[in-house]
Every structure is written in structure tokens, then in C-alpha cells.
Amino acid sequence: MDGWKQDEVEAAIEAYFDMLRREVAQQKVNKAADYRNLEEEGERTAKSYEFKMQNISAVLALNDLPFLKGLVPAKNFQRMLEPLVMAYVDAHADLRPALLGYATRQTPEERLKELLDTPSLVEEQPPAYAAKPTERSFTGKIIDFAAREHACRKLGQSGEELIVSYERWKLLKHGRADLANEVEWVSRTKGDGMGYDIRSFNIEYEERFIEVKTTNFDRETPFLITDNELDFSKQNADQYRLYRLFDFGKKPRMFKLSGSMEEACVISPSRYCAWAR
């Protein structure tokens, strides 16, 4: 496993969850001291242990579980790490309920307050991205973050819930309580397949069709968009908005895309639907 011995990985996992238990219990956590302790006991540097723990954060994020504050999920990790981390969670009966309880401490209202506390947290401009040729290694080491997070229904619903609150807040701020009451969480009231998640308005009562994409990772992390969502955005370009929430498990921020997603995004096919001839 990238040169690490299994006992070294297990020591990192044990230390990670020991710190997380302390954080869940609202005790003081000194990560740097824990890294140094691991360095003294093993053959890896403190910095190596910190990066390994960012890999562990990535596993937890992709399984819709909270991770240690300050240990931002790494973008790439080996598949062999995930079963070891999740086996540890499953082997300790106290962990999963404690983690889930920890994850629900922050209400949608508290998340909204965090989103609004600093104006720069709402970023109007998306990150610059240059299309790159697809590189295929066929080694099976890289996790498909977009696909995994797309499948995390709870993560997606939490992001949508936050944006419903955000849209209502915006309209109330401009004295449009009438419109705030009309904001509709469409994916909940009508189900998936509409091509968007939320029906909202601007203060002139013009409809906005909002699709929400949520990630626990950083702002450059790609997201999946369905054929249905893409087609709907093209047919309703003037009214379509995509809100990209990122760093959601730590401190949510977002940027917005407007119009046809075919023009607003760099789109690359990631999978195909096939039938036998």
C-alpha cells in the first residue's frame, strides 16, 4: 500500500479515530503532537502521517461520515485503504452512532449562518479549469469521487436543504416574504427526474430552476450531471442555476453557474449505458 506496511496503516487508523473520539467528546485535540508520537514509534515522518490521515478523511467523506476538523480529505487514495478504515468503524460498535450524532449537531440554520457570516464564502466566480486529456492507468487506485458522492443521497439532501434555506433567506432579506413562502424543494415534493432540485425566484418574481451539487471536498472537485439535467439546463438556460457547495463537511462554501451547463462547464463523458447487440 504505497510502501506502507499494514501495521503502520493500522496505527494511523487507530490514532485517527482516537483523535476523532476526543473531538466528538469536545475534548482538546493536538494533532501535531499525535503525529510526532506516531513518528517516534514508527518509521514515517509526522508529515507522512498527516497525509495518511487526510486519506482516512477521504474514506469517511465518501461514506457520508464526518471527518476530523482540519484534516481535509485527500483527492486520491488507494482502494485498499477503504476496507481497512470501514472495517475499523464496523468493529467498534460505538463509533458509527457517535459519528452520525456528531454529524447532526449542526442544523441547516447553523450551516446557513456559517455560509452567510463571511460574504466571500459565496463565490460568484467558479474556479478556472482547463480541459485535460483523459489519462487511464488501469491500476484501480483512484477513487471516482464524483460518482461516489453522487450516490450519497444523505449528502445531496443536506446540500439541497441548505440551499432551500439560503434562497428563502435572500428573498426575506429583500422584503419578499410572499416569494420566500413559494420556494419549493422540488426533488422532495415531486421526486427526482425534473432536471433540477429547487424552484425559486428573484425579487422580480422570475423563476429560477436550481440544481445543487454538494461535495465534502474542495472547489475543484468535479461533479456528475445527468443527461436529464443537462438537457433541462439547455432548454431553460435563462432560468437555470447550478449551485456548487464544497467543503461541506467542514465549513460550507459555494459558487454558482448560470445558463446551459454545456456552455458553463467543461463536460467529459465518464460512463455509458450499453445494450448487447
C-alpha positions as CSV (number, residue, x, y, z in Angstrom):
1,M,0.0,0.0,0.0
2,D,2.2,2.9,-1.4
3,G,5.1,1.5,0.5
4,W,3.3,1.5,3.9
5,K,3.3,-1.7,6.0
6,Q,-0.1,-2.8,7.2
7,D,0.8,-2.3,10.8
8,E,1.8,1.3,10.0
9,V,-1.6,1.9,8.3
10,E,-3.5,0.3,11.2
11,A,-1.6,2.5,13.7
12,A,-2.6,5.6,11.7
13,I,-6.2,4.5,11.6
14,E,-6.2,3.8,15.4
15,A,-4.7,7.2,16.1
16,Y,-7.1,9.0,13.7
17,F,-10.2,7.5,15.5
18,D,-8.7,8.2,18.9
19,M,-8.4,11.8,17.9
20,L,-11.9,11.8,16.4
21,R,-13.4,10.3,19.6
22,R,-11.8,13.1,21.6
23,E,-13.2,15.7,19.1
24,V,-16.7,14.1,19.3
25,A,-16.5,14.3,23.1
26,Q,-15.5,18.0,22.7
27,Q,-12.1,17.4,24.3
28,K,-8.9,19.2,23.2
29,V,-7.1,17.5,20.2
30,N,-3.5,18.3,19.4
31,K,-3.0,16.7,16.0
32,A,0.7,17.8,15.7
33,A,1.5,16.0,19.0
34,D,-0.2,12.8,17.8
35,Y,1.7,12.9,14.6
36,R,5.0,13.3,16.5
37,N,4.1,10.4,18.7
38,L,3.5,8.2,15.7
39,E,6.8,9.3,14.1
40,E,8.7,8.4,17.3
41,E,7.0,4.9,17.3
42,G,7.4,4.1,13.6
43,E,9.5,4.8,10.5
44,R,7.3,7.5,9.0
45,T,7.6,11.3,9.4
46,A,4.9,13.3,11.1
47,K,4.1,14.9,7.8
48,S,3.5,11.4,6.2
49,Y,1.1,10.5,9.0
50,E,-0.8,13.8,8.5
51,F,-1.2,13.0,4.8
52,K,-2.3,9.4,5.5
53,M,-4.9,10.8,7.8
54,Q,-6.2,13.0,5.1
55,N,-6.6,9.8,3.1
56,I,-8.7,8.4,6.0
57,S,-10.8,11.6,6.0
58,A,-11.4,11.0,2.3
59,V,-12.7,7.5,3.0
60,L,-15.1,8.8,5.7
61,A,-16.3,11.7,3.5
62,L,-17.1,9.3,0.6
63,N,-19.1,7.1,3.1
64,D,-21.0,10.2,4.2
65,L,-19.4,10.2,7.7
66,P,-17.8,13.2,9.4
67,F,-14.1,13.6,9.5
68,L,-11.6,15.3,11.7
69,K,-11.6,19.1,11.5
70,G,-8.5,20.4,9.8
71,L,-7.8,17.2,8.0
72,V,-9.2,18.0,4.6
73,P,-9.9,14.8,2.5
74,A,-7.1,14.0,0.1
75,K,-8.2,13.8,-3.5
76,N,-6.6,10.4,-4.3
77,F,-6.2,7.3,-2.2
78,Q,-5.7,3.6,-2.8
79,R,-8.8,1.4,-2.8
80,M,-7.1,-0.9,-0.3
81,L,-7.4,1.8,2.4
82,E,-11.2,2.0,2.4
83,P,-11.9,-1.6,3.6
84,L,-9.4,-1.2,6.4
85,V,-10.9,2.1,7.6
86,M,-14.5,0.9,7.3
87,A,-13.6,-2.5,9.0
88,Y,-12.3,-0.4,11.9
89,V,-15.6,1.5,12.1
90,D,-17.7,-1.7,11.9
91,A,-15.5,-3.4,14.5
92,H,-16.2,-0.7,17.1
93,A,-19.9,-0.6,17.9
94,D,-19.6,2.9,19.5
95,L,-18.1,4.6,16.5
96,R,-20.8,4.8,13.8
97,P,-23.6,6.2,16.1
98,A,-21.2,8.6,17.7
99,L,-20.1,9.8,14.3
100,L,-23.7,10.1,13.0
101,G,-24.7,12.0,16.1
102,Y,-21.7,14.3,15.7
103,A,-22.7,14.9,12.1
104,T,-26.2,16.1,13.1
105,R,-25.1,18.6,15.7
106,Q,-25.0,21.3,13.1
107,T,-28.5,22.3,12.0
108,P,-29.4,23.7,8.5
109,E,-29.8,27.0,10.2
110,E,-26.3,26.9,11.7
111,R,-24.9,25.9,8.3
112,L,-26.7,28.8,6.7
113,K,-25.3,31.2,9.3
114,E,-21.8,29.9,8.5
115,L,-22.4,30.3,4.8
116,L,-23.5,33.9,5.3
117,D,-21.2,35.1,8.1
118,T,-18.4,35.9,5.6
119,P,-19.6,37.4,2.3
120,S,-16.6,35.9,0.4
121,L,-17.9,32.4,1.2
122,V,-20.4,32.9,-1.6
123,E,-18.2,33.0,-4.6
124,E,-19.8,34.3,-7.8
125,Q,-16.9,33.1,-10.0
126,P,-16.2,29.4,-10.4
127,P,-12.7,28.0,-10.4
128,A,-10.8,28.3,-13.7
129,Y,-10.4,24.9,-15.3
130,A,-8.6,23.8,-18.4
131,A,-9.7,20.6,-20.1
132,K,-7.1,17.9,-19.9
133,P,-6.8,14.7,-22.0
134,T,-8.0,11.7,-20.2
135,E,-5.3,9.6,-18.6
136,R,-6.0,6.0,-18.0
137,S,-3.7,3.9,-15.8
138,F,-5.9,0.9,-15.4
139,T,-4.4,0.3,-12.0
140,G,-7.6,0.7,-10.0
141,K,-6.0,3.1,-7.4
142,I,-8.0,6.2,-8.0
143,I,-11.4,6.6,-6.4
144,D,-14.1,8.2,-8.6
145,F,-15.1,10.9,-6.1
146,A,-17.9,12.4,-8.2
147,A,-19.6,9.1,-8.7
148,R,-19.4,8.1,-5.1
149,E,-20.7,11.5,-3.8
150,H,-23.4,11.5,-6.4
151,A,-24.6,8.2,-4.9
152,C,-24.5,9.7,-1.3
153,R,-28.2,10.6,-1.0
154,K,-27.9,12.0,2.5
155,L,-25.1,14.3,1.4
156,G,-27.1,15.5,-1.5
157,Q,-30.2,16.1,0.5
158,S,-28.3,18.1,3.2
159,G,-26.9,20.4,0.5
160,E,-30.3,20.9,-1.1
161,E,-31.8,21.7,2.4
162,L,-29.2,24.3,2.9
163,I,-29.9,26.0,-0.4
164,V,-33.6,26.0,0.2
165,S,-32.9,27.9,3.5
166,Y,-30.5,30.2,1.6
167,E,-33.0,31.1,-1.1
168,R,-35.7,31.8,1.4
169,W,-33.3,34.0,3.4
170,K,-32.3,36.0,0.3
171,L,-36.0,36.7,-0.5
172,L,-36.9,37.6,3.1
173,K,-33.8,40.0,3.2
174,H,-35.3,41.9,0.2
175,G,-38.8,42.0,1.8
176,R,-40.3,39.3,-0.4
177,A,-41.8,37.0,2.2
178,D,-44.5,36.1,-0.3
179,L,-41.9,34.7,-2.6
180,A,-39.9,33.0,0.2
181,N,-43.1,31.0,1.0
182,E,-43.2,29.8,-2.6
183,V,-39.7,28.4,-2.7
184,E,-40.2,24.7,-3.5
185,W,-37.9,21.8,-2.8
186,V,-38.9,20.1,-6.0
187,S,-36.8,16.9,-5.6
188,R,-38.6,16.3,-2.4
189,T,-42.2,17.3,-3.4
190,K,-42.1,15.9,-6.9
191,G,-39.2,13.5,-6.8
192,D,-36.1,13.2,-8.9
193,G,-36.1,13.5,-12.7
194,M,-37.4,17.1,-13.0
195,G,-33.9,18.2,-14.2
196,Y,-33.5,20.5,-11.1
197,D,-33.8,20.4,-7.3
198,I,-35.3,23.7,-6.2
199,R,-37.8,26.2,-7.7
200,S,-37.0,29.7,-6.5
201,F,-37.3,33.3,-7.7
202,N,-35.5,36.6,-8.0
203,I,-37.1,39.6,-6.3
204,E,-38.9,40.4,-9.6
205,Y,-40.8,37.1,-9.3
206,E,-38.9,35.5,-12.2
207,E,-38.5,31.7,-11.8
208,R,-35.1,30.2,-11.1
209,F,-34.6,26.4,-11.5
210,I,-31.7,25.4,-9.2
211,E,-29.6,22.2,-9.3
212,V,-27.5,21.6,-6.2
213,K,-24.2,19.7,-6.3
214,T,-22.6,19.1,-2.9
215,T,-19.1,17.8,-2.0
216,N,-17.1,17.4,1.1
217,F,-14.0,18.1,-1.0
218,D,-12.6,21.3,-2.4
219,R,-13.9,23.7,-5.0
220,E,-12.0,22.0,-7.9
221,T,-13.6,18.6,-7.3
222,P,-15.7,17.6,-10.4
223,F,-19.3,16.7,-10.2
224,L,-21.7,14.4,-12.2
225,I,-24.5,15.9,-14.2
226,T,-27.2,13.7,-15.7
227,D,-28.4,13.8,-19.3
228,N,-31.8,15.0,-18.0
229,E,-30.2,17.9,-16.0
230,L,-28.0,18.9,-19.0
231,D,-31.0,18.9,-21.4
232,F,-33.2,20.8,-19.0
233,S,-30.4,23.4,-18.5
234,K,-30.2,23.9,-22.3
235,Q,-34.0,24.3,-22.7
236,N,-34.2,26.7,-19.7
237,A,-30.9,28.5,-19.9
238,D,-32.2,31.9,-18.8
239,Q,-33.6,30.5,-15.6
240,Y,-31.2,27.7,-14.8
241,R,-28.7,27.9,-12.0
242,L,-26.3,25.3,-10.6
243,Y,-25.1,25.9,-7.0
244,R,-21.8,24.1,-6.3
245,L,-21.4,23.5,-2.5
246,F,-17.9,22.5,-1.4
247,D,-16.0,21.9,1.8
248,F,-19.5,20.9,3.1
249,G,-18.3,18.6,5.9
250,K,-16.0,21.4,7.3
251,K,-17.4,24.8,6.5
252,P,-19.7,25.0,3.5
253,R,-19.0,27.5,0.7
254,M,-20.3,27.7,-2.8
255,F,-20.1,29.2,-6.2
256,K,-22.8,29.5,-8.9
257,L,-23.1,28.6,-12.6
258,S,-25.8,30.1,-14.8
259,G,-27.4,29.1,-18.1
260,S,-26.7,25.9,-20.2
261,M,-24.4,23.6,-18.4
262,E,-23.0,22.7,-21.7
263,E,-21.6,26.2,-22.0
264,A,-20.9,26.8,-18.3
265,C,-18.9,23.7,-17.7
266,V,-16.1,21.6,-19.2
267,I,-18.1,18.4,-19.8
268,S,-16.4,15.0,-20.2
269,P,-18.3,11.6,-20.6
270,S,-17.5,9.3,-17.6
271,R,-19.7,6.3,-18.4
272,Y,-22.0,4.9,-21.0
273,C,-25.2,2.9,-21.0
274,A,-24.8,-0.2,-23.2
275,W,-27.0,-3.0,-24.5
276,A,-25.9,-6.2,-26.1
277,R,-26.3,-6.3,-29.9
